[in-house]
Amino acid sequence: MSKFFINRPIVAMVISIVMVIVGTITILSLPVAQFPNIAPPEIQVLATYVGRTGDERRG
């Protein structure tokens, strides 16, 4: 197999160039997300106020 490419260097160069072109096209067509989907942090607050209802606490 190596003799084939030694005797025909043009074929080896063409195969190399085709591989570089296909690789470049493949890299350029890969999707890239600028901002990945992440969940924002959440906070839960629990407060007790003895003697009051929920409506009275809010306001």
C-alpha positions in Angstrom: 0.0 0.0 0.0 2.8 2.4 0.8 4.4 1.8 -2.6 1.2 2.9 -4.3 1.5 6.4 -2.6 5.2 6.6 -3.1 4.9 5.9 -6.8 1.8 8.3 -7.1 2.4 11.3 -4.9 -0.3 13.3 -6.6 -2.9 10.8 -5.3 -1.6 11.2 -1.8 -1.7 15.0 -2.0 -5.3 14.9 -3.4 -6.4 12.6 -0.6 -4.8 14.8 2.0 -6.4 18.0 0.6 -9.8 16.3 0.4 -9.5 15.3 4.1 -8.5 18.8 5.1 -11.5 20.3 3.2 -13.9 17.8 4.7 -12.6 18.4 8.2 -12.9 22.2 7.8 -16.5 21.9 6.6 -17.3 19.5 9.5 -15.8 21.9 12.1 -17.6 24.9 10.7 -21.0 23.1 10.7 -20.8 22.0 14.4 -23.4 23.8 16.5 -22.0 26.0 19.3 -24.3 27.4 22.0 -23.3 30.8 23.2 -25.3 30.6 26.4 -26.1 27.0 27.5 -29.4 26.3 29.2 -28.9 26.6 33.0 -31.4 26.8 35.8 -31.2 30.1 37.7 -30.8 29.7 41.5 -34.0 29.7 43.5 -34.5 30.8 47.1 -37.3 29.7 49.4 -38.0 31.7 52.5 -40.2 30.3 55.3 -41.3 32.7 58.0 -43.6 32.2 60.9 -45.4 35.0 62.7 -47.4 33.8 65.6 -50.9 35.3 65.9 -51.2 36.6 62.4 -52.8 35.2 59.2 -51.1 34.9 55.8 -52.8 38.0 54.5 -51.6 40.1 57.4 -48.0 39.0 57.0 -47.8 40.1 53.3 -48.7 43.6 53.6 
